[in-house]
Amino acid sequence: MGILKGLFKSRDKPKNRTAGSAYSFFLGNSTSGKRVNEKSSMQLTAVYSCVRILAETMASLPLNLYERKEKGSKEKAYEHPLYFILHDEPNPEMTSFAFRETLMTHLLLWGNAYAQIIRNGRGDILGLYPLMPNRMTVDRDEKGRLYYEYIVSSDDAPINKNSTVKLTPYEMFHIAGLGFDGLVGYSPIAMAKNAVGMAIACEEYGSKFFANGAQPSGVLVHPEKIKDPKKVRESWESVYGGSSNAHRTAVLEEGMTYTPISISPNEAQFLETRKFQLNEIARIFRVPPHMVGDLDKSSFSNIEQQSLEFVKYTLDPWVSRWEQSIMRSLLNADEKRKYFVKFNVDGLLRGDYESRMRGYAVGIQNGFMSPNDVRELENMNLIPDENGGNKYRQNGNMIDLNSADSKEADNEN
């Protein structure tokens, strides 16, 4: 035990590159020269769309706390205080949707989501309050134990007058994204800031292009020496600059000529570059391009398959990350053996009405679904037990394999 303890104490502290003194990595300039942070990146429609799609989808999924019963069955644990917190209101100021949407946005922009756990004297959870990831630092004390240090802002509720608050893992609900140490996640925006910075630069170039009247910059040439070049330039820009003055007929005096010197956006493949950056950002968040408005390679025949892949390869890892973080932080050792949380993604996998009815028919005919199972999935009122709503039936021409073998033997005799 002494050896194990020594190894644990010597383990490096979490490498949190998006908080505290190392936050400059996240705020650093990209190679395009544009500064990338959570606010500038969200001004890009591609980033905003990806974050919104994932955050709203995770927030809209039904989240329930279940109690394990005998023979592998389960029931919703309505009486457990955590059920109401997860399903309805994590705190008096937020709905479950708003809470999960906020934390998912933090995960997508900073790579970490934090919420303070408020407990009563018995240890029961009374509420969860989101905390800003850019003001959180994760570290270890001299005994190797994790702790969280949060910088209090004037925008926070006046619960503590100190500039920082130190919290233990018992008081913290932490969901970590992809990272190098398994304890702290790295920001997707920070790791891909060059791609995001290039998209910002392309958008700014397009804006300035139209601000200059959608005309390439050029040179005004005068046959004589100009006494005040600045005044001539300002006069030209006031008359012909800006998109509102585009395509106005220029009148040049005194033998003056205008010579464009810049290549056109077409020649610079401006539009193609912007479209590539859209797909580049969609790749960062693993969002299908058709969900952010790029329908070039989408059709009626493949959009449904892409949507199913979105659930399987994009949402499922996030769902597992959320479920396991909730189990680890919000349930004690005894509760983990009896309760579990589950996001329901079945609604996202539903086909059209005709396909669902065919699937339900197969389930009922083969005895693994009852009429009430189907009606519950379709949000319909249940059939009373006395009317057979919970009975499992099977086609009469289906027999057990062992019975089939015995009948063949009888026929041979």
C-alpha positions in Angstrom: 0.0 0.0 0.0 2.9 2.4 0.7 4.3 1.8 -2.8 0.9 2.5 -4.4 0.4 5.6 -2.3 3.8 6.8 -3.3 3.1 6.3 -7.0 -0.2 8.2 -6.6 1.4 11.1 -4.9 4.0 11.4 -7.6 1.5 11.5 -10.4 1.4 14.7 -12.4 -1.3 17.2 -11.6 -4.0 17.6 -14.3 -2.9 19.5 -17.4 -5.6 22.1 -17.6 -4.5 24.2 -20.6 -7.8 26.2 -20.8 -7.9 27.7 -17.3 -5.8 29.7 -15.0 -2.3 30.9 -16.1 -2.3 28.5 -19.1 -5.5 30.1 -20.5 -3.4 32.0 -23.0 -3.1 28.8 -25.1 -6.9 29.0 -25.7 -6.8 32.8 -26.4 -3.7 32.7 -28.5 -3.6 34.0 -32.1 -4.0 31.6 -35.0 -1.6 31.3 -37.9 -4.1 33.4 -39.9 -3.5 36.3 -37.4 -7.0 36.1 -36.0 -7.6 35.7 -32.3 -9.7 32.7 -31.5 -11.7 32.4 -28.3 -15.1 31.1 -27.3 -16.8 34.4 -28.3 -15.1 35.0 -31.6 -15.6 31.4 -32.7 -19.3 31.5 -31.8 -19.7 34.4 -34.2 -19.0 32.0 -37.0 -22.2 30.5 -38.3 -20.6 27.0 -38.7 -19.4 26.9 -35.1 -22.6 28.3 -33.7 -24.7 25.8 -35.7 -22.5 22.8 -34.5 -22.6 23.9 -30.9 -26.3 24.6 -31.0 -27.2 21.3 -32.7 -25.3 19.2 -30.1 -26.3 21.3 -27.1 -30.0 21.4 -27.9 -30.0 17.7 -28.9 -28.4 16.6 -25.6 -30.7 18.9 -23.7 -33.9 17.6 -25.4 -33.1 13.9 -24.8 -35.3 12.4 -22.0 -33.1 11.8 -18.9 -34.4 9.5 -16.2 -33.2 7.8 -13.1 -34.1 4.1 -12.9 -34.2 1.6 -10.1 -33.2 -2.0 -10.8 -35.8 -4.6 -9.9 -35.8 -8.4 -9.8 -35.2 -10.5 -13.0 -33.5 -7.6 -14.9 -36.5 -5.3 -14.9 -36.4 -1.6 -14.1 -38.7 1.2 -13.0 -38.4 5.0 -13.0 -37.3 6.1 -9.5 -39.8 8.9 -9.1 -39.4 8.9 -5.3 -35.6 9.5 -5.4 -34.8 13.2 -4.9 -32.2 13.1 -7.8 -35.0 12.2 -10.3 -36.6 15.6 -10.0 -33.2 17.3 -10.2 -32.1 15.6 -13.3 -35.5 15.4 -15.1 -37.1 18.7 -14.1 -35.1 21.3 -12.2 -31.5 21.1 -11.2 -31.9 24.4 -9.3 -34.7 26.9 -8.7 -33.4 29.1 -11.5 -33.1 26.7 -14.4 -34.9 23.9 -16.2 -33.3 20.6 -16.9 -33.2 21.6 -20.6 -31.4 24.9 -19.9 -29.0 23.3 -17.4 -27.9 20.5 -19.8 -27.8 22.9 -22.8 -25.4 25.2 -20.8 -23.1 22.4 -19.7 -23.0 20.9 -23.2 -22.1 24.3 -24.6 -19.2 24.5 -22.1 -18.0 21.1 -23.1 -18.0 22.0 -26.8 -16.2 25.3 -26.3 -13.9 24.6 -23.3 -13.7 20.8 -23.2 -15.0 20.8 -19.6 -18.3 21.3 -17.8 -18.6 22.1 -14.1 -21.5 22.4 -11.7 -21.4 22.9 -8.0 -23.3 20.2 -6.0 -25.4 21.6 -3.1 -26.1 19.0 -0.4 -27.9 19.0 2.9 -26.6 17.6 6.2 -27.4 14.0 5.3 -25.5 14.3 2.0 -28.7 14.4 -0.2 -28.3 16.5 -3.3 -30.5 19.6 -3.3 -29.3 21.3 -6.5 -26.7 21.7 -9.2 -25.4 25.1 -10.3 -23.3 25.6 -13.5 -19.8 27.2 -13.1 -17.8 28.8 -15.9 -14.9 26.6 -17.1 -12.6 29.6 -17.9 -12.6 30.5 -14.2 -11.9 26.9 -12.9 -8.5 25.4 -12.2 -8.1 21.7 -11.3 -5.1 20.7 -9.2 -3.8 18.3 -6.5 -2.8 19.0 -3.0 0.3 17.8 -1.2 -1.4 14.5 -0.5 -2.3 13.9 -4.1 -6.0 14.6 -3.7 -7.9 16.5 -6.4 -9.4 19.9 -5.7 -11.1 22.6 -7.8 -10.4 26.3 -7.4 -13.0 28.7 -8.8 -12.5 32.4 -9.3 -15.6 34.3 -8.1 -16.9 37.0 -10.3 -19.1 40.0 -9.5 -21.7 38.4 -11.7 -22.0 35.4 -9.3 -24.5 35.2 -6.5 -23.0 36.9 -3.4 -22.4 33.7 -1.4 -18.7 34.2 -0.8 -16.7 37.3 -0.4 -13.4 35.7 -1.2 -11.9 36.0 -4.6 -11.5 32.2 -5.0 -13.5 29.3 -3.7 -11.9 25.9 -3.2 -14.1 22.9 -3.8 -13.6 19.2 -3.3 -14.7 16.4 -5.7 -17.6 15.7 -3.3 -18.9 19.2 -4.1 -18.2 19.1 -7.9 -20.0 17.6 -10.8 -17.4 17.6 -13.6 -17.7 16.3 -17.1 -14.4 16.1 -18.9 -14.1 16.0 -22.6 -11.3 14.5 -24.7 -8.0 15.1 -22.9 -4.5 13.8 -22.3 -4.7 12.8 -18.6 -8.4 11.6 -18.3 -9.1 14.3 -15.7 -9.3 17.5 -17.6 -10.6 17.9 -21.2 -9.0 20.0 -23.9 -11.0 22.6 -25.8 -11.9 21.6 -29.4 -11.8 25.3 -30.4 -8.3 25.6 -28.9 -7.0 22.4 -30.5 -8.3 23.5 -33.9 -7.9 27.2 -33.6 -6.0 27.5 -36.9 -8.9 26.1 -38.8 -11.3 28.4 -36.9 -9.0 31.3 -37.4 -8.9 30.8 -41.1 -12.7 30.7 -41.3 -12.8 34.0 -39.3 -10.2 35.5 -41.7 -12.3 34.4 -44.8 -15.4 35.9 -43.3 -13.7 39.2 -42.5 -12.2 39.3 -46.0 -15.6 38.9 -47.6 -17.1 41.6 -45.4 -14.3 44.1 -46.3 -14.7 43.2 -50.0 -18.3 44.3 -49.9 -17.6 47.2 -47.7 -15.3 48.5 -50.4 -18.1 48.4 -53.0 -17.4 44.8 -54.1 -14.6 46.2 -56.3 -10.9 45.2 -56.0 -8.6 47.8 -54.6 -6.4 49.6 -57.1 -4.3 52.7 -57.8 -5.3 56.2 -58.9 -2.7 57.5 -61.4 -2.4 61.2 -62.0 -0.2 62.5 -64.9 1.1 65.3 -62.7 2.3 65.6 -59.1 -0.5 65.6 -56.5 0.0 68.1 -53.7 -2.4 66.3 -51.3 -2.7 62.5 -52.0 -4.6 61.9 -48.8 -7.4 64.3 -49.8 -7.7 62.7 -53.2 -8.0 59.2 -51.6 -10.5 60.2 -49.1 -12.6 62.0 -51.8 -12.6 58.8 -53.9 -13.6 56.5 -51.0 -16.4 58.9 -49.8 -18.0 58.7 -53.3 -17.3 55.2 -54.5 -16.5 53.3 -51.3 -19.0 50.9 -49.5 -21.5 48.4 -50.9 -24.1 51.1 -51.3 -21.9 52.9 -53.8 -21.1 49.7 -55.8 -21.2 50.0 -59.7 -21.5 53.8 -59.6 -20.0 55.4 -62.7 -16.7 56.9 -61.8 -15.8 60.4 -63.2 -12.0 61.0 -63.4 -10.6 64.5 -64.1 -7.3 65.9 -65.2 -6.2 62.8 -67.0 -6.4 60.6 -63.9 -6.8 56.8 -64.5 -7.8 54.0 -62.2 -5.8 50.7 -62.3 -7.0 47.7 -60.3 -4.2 45.7 -58.7 -5.9 42.9 -56.8 -7.1 39.6 -58.1 -10.8 38.9 -57.9 -12.4 36.7 -55.3 -13.2 34.2 -58.0 -9.6 33.8 -58.9 -8.7 33.5 -55.3 -11.3 30.7 -54.9 -12.8 32.6 -52.1 -16.2 30.8 -52.1 -14.5 27.4 -52.3 -12.3 28.3 -49.3 -15.3 29.3 -47.3 -17.1 26.1 -48.1 -14.1 24.0 -47.2 -13.8 25.8 -43.8 -17.5 25.0 -43.2 -16.8 21.3 -43.6 -13.6 21.6 -41.6 -15.5 23.0 -38.6 -18.2 20.3 -39.0 -15.4 17.7 -38.8 -14.2 19.2 -35.5 -17.5 18.5 -33.9 -18.3 15.4 -36.0 -21.6 16.9 -37.3 -22.9 15.8 -40.7 -22.5 18.7 -43.2 -26.2 18.6 -44.2 -27.1 19.6 -40.6 -25.1 22.8 -40.9 -26.6 23.7 -44.3 -24.2 22.0 -46.8 -26.4 19.8 -49.0 -24.0 19.3 -51.9 -23.5 15.6 -51.1 -26.8 14.9 -49.5 -30.0 13.5 -51.0 -33.3 12.0 -49.8 -31.7 8.6 -50.0 -28.7 9.2 -47.7 -29.8 12.0 -45.3 -31.7 9.4 -43.1 -28.6 7.2 -43.0 -26.4 10.3 -42.1 -28.8 11.2 -39.3 -28.6 7.6 -37.9 -24.8 7.9 -38.1 -25.0 11.2 -36.2 -26.8 9.4 -33.3 -24.4 6.5 -33.4 -21.0 8.1 -33.8 -21.5 11.6 -32.5 -24.2 11.6 -29.8 -23.6 8.1 -28.3 -20.1 9.0 -27.0 -21.4 12.2 -25.4 -24.4 10.3 -23.9 -22.0 7.7 -22.4 -19.8 10.5 -21.0 -22.8 12.2 -19.4 -24.3 9.1 -17.9 -21.0 7.8 -16.4 -20.2 11.3 -15.0 -23.6 11.5 -13.4 -23.2 8.0 -11.9 -19.7 8.8 -10.6 -20.5 12.2 -9.0 -24.2 12.2 -8.0 -24.7 8.6 -6.7 -23.0 7.1 -3.7 -21.6 3.6 -3.6 -24.8 2.0 -2.3 -27.0 3.9 -4.8 -24.8 2.8 -7.7 -25.8 -0.8 -7.1 -29.5 0.0 -7.1 -30.0 3.0 -9.4 -28.7 4.1 -12.8 -29.4 7.0 -15.2 -30.2 6.7 -18.8 -30.7 9.0 -21.8 -33.4 7.8 -24.2 -32.2 8.2 -27.8 -35.0 6.0 -29.3 -36.9 9.1 -30.5 -33.9 10.1 -32.7 -33.8 6.6 -34.2 -37.5 6.4 -35.1 -38.3 5.9 -38.7 -41.4 7.1 -40.6 -44.9 6.0 -39.5 -45.1 3.1 -41.9 -41.7 1.7 -40.9 -42.5 2.0 -37.2 -45.8 0.1 -37.6 -44.1 -2.7 -39.5 -41.5 -3.0 -36.7 -44.1 -3.0 -34.0 -46.0 -5.7 -35.8 -42.9 -7.9 -35.9 -42.3 -7.3 -32.2 -45.9 -8.2 -31.2 -46.1 -11.2 -33.5 -42.8 -12.6 -32.2 -43.7 -12.1 -28.6 -41.0 -9.6 -27.4 -43.4 -6.6 -27.4 -46.9 -6.2 -25.9 -49.5 -3.8 -27.2 -48.8 -1.5 -24.2 -45.1 -1.5 -25.0 -46.0 -0.1 -28.5 -48.5 2.4 -27.1 -46.0 3.7 -24.6 -43.5 4.3 -27.4 -46.1 6.2 -29.4 -47.2 8.2 -26.4 -50.7 6.7 -26.3 -52.9 5.7 -23.4 -52.3 2.2 -22.1 -54.8 -0.7 -22.4 -55.9 -2.0 -19.0 -54.5 -5.3 -17.9 -57.9 -7.0 -18.0 -58.1 -6.2 -21.7 -54.8 -7.8 -22.4 -52.7 -4.7 -22.8 -49.6 -6.2 -21.2 -49.9 -9.7 -22.6 -47.2 -11.1 -24.9 -48.4 -13.2 -27.8 -46.9 -15.3 -30.5 -47.9 -16.7 -33.9 -49.5 -20.1 -33.5 -47.4 -21.8 -36.2 -44.2 -21.2 -34.3 -43.0 -24.1 -32.1 -39.9 -24.8 -29.9 -37.0 -26.4 -31.7 -36.9 -29.2 -29.2 -40.5 -30.0 -29.9 -39.8 -30.0 -33.6 -37.0 -32.5 -33.1 -39.2 -34.8 -31.1 -42.0 -34.7 -33.7 -39.6 -35.6 -36.5 -38.4 -38.6 -34.4 -42.1 -39.7 -34.0 -42.7 -39.4 -37.7 -39.7 -41.6 -38.5 -40.9 -44.3 -36.1 
